Each structure stands twice: as C-alpha cells, then as structure tokens.
Amino acid sequence: MECRICQSVCGEPIYRSQSPSITSMATPIDVDTECYFCSSCGHLQSPDLFDLKTYYDSGYRISLDVSDHDQLYDFKDGEPVYRTDHQAGLVDSTIGLSEGARVLDYGAAKAETLKKLTNKHPRIDPHVFDVSEDYKSHWAEWLPKGRQACYALPDEWDGTFDLVTAHFVLEHVGEPLSMLQDVARLLKPTGKVFLSVPNVLGNPGDFLVVDHVNRFTPQSLREVFRRAGMQIDEIHTNLFRGAFVVVGSNAMSDEVSPESVESSAPVIELAEFWEQARRKLVAAADANPEKPSVIYGAGFYGAFVASQLINKINLVGFVDRNPHAQSQKFFGLPVFEPEGLPEDVEMVYAGLNPTVAPEIIRQWLEQIDRSDLGVTPLD
C-alpha cells in the first residue's frame, strides 16, 4: 500500500482483524480492519472505505436525529463539558479572534463549534463547508446561504480567510494532502489553520476506527503540512485528551527538511494490545456466559466490546454518564445512568479509553457501593 503522505510503500499491515469493524459513529460494519505503517514519514493508515464520497455524503450522519446531541468530553466541578464547547474554547485560547475575522469551518457538519464561537464573538465573519447537504437545515438557522458551501469550494473564497478550522476531519480524508492544499489556497497570506486530529497513542481506540483512514504522528503531520506549502507552528498533546491540536501558518518561511521517523515500536505494541484485548474479552465471556452484564461506555470502546461479546454474554445494557446517550438505545439495549445500575447485574466490561478507565470505574464502584461486581478491563 502507498503512503498517502509521502507515497512510500508501506509493506504488510501491522494489524489485521476480521469484520465486524467499528466506525467513528460507534456502529459495526461488515469490513475487515487493517492498519499500515510508513517507515519513511511515520504515518499510519488504513484502506479507503468502499466509496468515501458516498459514505460522507449520505451515510455519515453526525447527531442529525437529535437537535442537542453532543459528545461528552469531561466533567468539571460536577458539570458535564461537551466536546463542541471544549473545541470552541481551544480555538479562542490558541488563536484569538479579532473583530471582523473571516473564519471557515472546513468539514463543518452541524457547525456547532463555529456557532458557539460566533455567539461569543458576534463580529466575526463565519462560513461553513462540508461534503454533504444533510446539515444545511442546521446552518440555515443562523448562517445566510452566501456563507455556506457544499461539495465544492467557491473560487471567490480563495485567499480570503483569516482562519480555517477542521475539527477531527483530516483523519477521514482519502487525500489529506489535497485537503491541506485547499486550506492553504483559502487562507490569506497571514492566515492561520487550526486542526484537531486523534492521537492514536493517547487514544488507543483510534487504532481500530475503521473510517479513520489516517492516523497521524507528529512526523507525518509536519510532513503533510510541508508538502502542502504550510508550516506547523504548534502541536499540542495536552489540550484535548487523546488528540493533537495543531496550529499552522499559510506559508513556510524556509525550506524544511523531512523529519526522521521515531521507532515503530509504540504502534507495534498498540497492535499487540488490541490482539490481547480481544482474547481477554472472549476469555471473560466464556467464564461468565450467564451472568447479567453491562458494558460501561456507550461510545466507540463500548461498541468494540459489544461487537466481540454480543452473542457470548447475558448483556442487559450499557452504562454512560452522558445524558444524551441515556436517552437512546445502543445496540438495541438501554443505556443506564451510572447511579441507575440494575441490582441484578453481576459483571461489568469496561468500554472506555484504557488510559482513563481504571479511575472512572473505581470512582463509580465506590459511588454505587458495588464492590461485588466483577470487572473486566481492556488492558
């Protein structure tokens, strides 16, 4: 397979598993998962999903069925912090928006982050672009048609933007270099780009997200920016849990040589981790097939656990702290609030990011006083 960033040959996949695979929408699909590593630029990637254009036009629907749905990012002082609020705060703190700034949200979906930025800075000039028309009714609530674009970027937008944002978009794109070349063309000479992309070492589940066809490293991010004629000014690893936050400039001041690639050992270890996690889940299920069980987490990790165990255990539902998740079913089963766990449940499977799961589960068991529960973590 050819690397999407530097066109080197990647060789054999470092990870392969049979279907079902899990998408970023936490839904199973009937394709295998494969991950390739480029030793030239450090990029990780997977094959394109069938027809990416059709998938993102009509199949990839972000929170369209629930008007106020948002992903839970964290809790602060006992109150939920949702992802779009956190993203808006990051743009504000890392970029700073001047009065009249012309801002484009590239791959905007419902554009909730940009809407929140506009509410805080009503004098900015917001625009949106996406490869689907599904979100136009949401845009129409607050943006005139002249500030919207679908499928193709208007020529008159070239060189007009002070800031282009792309929140968790680049990992989905079959041609990431082409996308960043578009971004460079859209920016003013003094323009900035703000990107967030998953950090697979900070969020191990991203390794398995089948529609994340790109998994970036700092080296491959810098290389794709260099090839697009831009430069990275900052890469933050601690502003968004499990993600890189990238601030870049429209033009490079000097020619920059490609970075040397760090050891592939961390990604090889990650591939081995997921092989072991699968075996661990199956062993726990084989030992406890009849016990009433729940999966803690109604997102990607929970979907992965469910895809492995759905026909092997007595699964009665999921547990999740997100009120939006609690109002819906997941895999056809109820989603309980943490304090509402049915009394007859005996087993819990942790469907959470393993970097934070132990503390979340520990606090939860103390809160509900259920030290009797059997817990199977991913790690």
Order of alpha helices (4+ residues) and beta strands (2+ residues): beta-beta-beta-beta-beta-beta-beta-alpha-beta-alpha-beta-alpha-beta-beta-alpha-beta-beta-alpha-beta-beta-alpha-beta-alpha-beta-alpha-beta-beta-alpha-beta
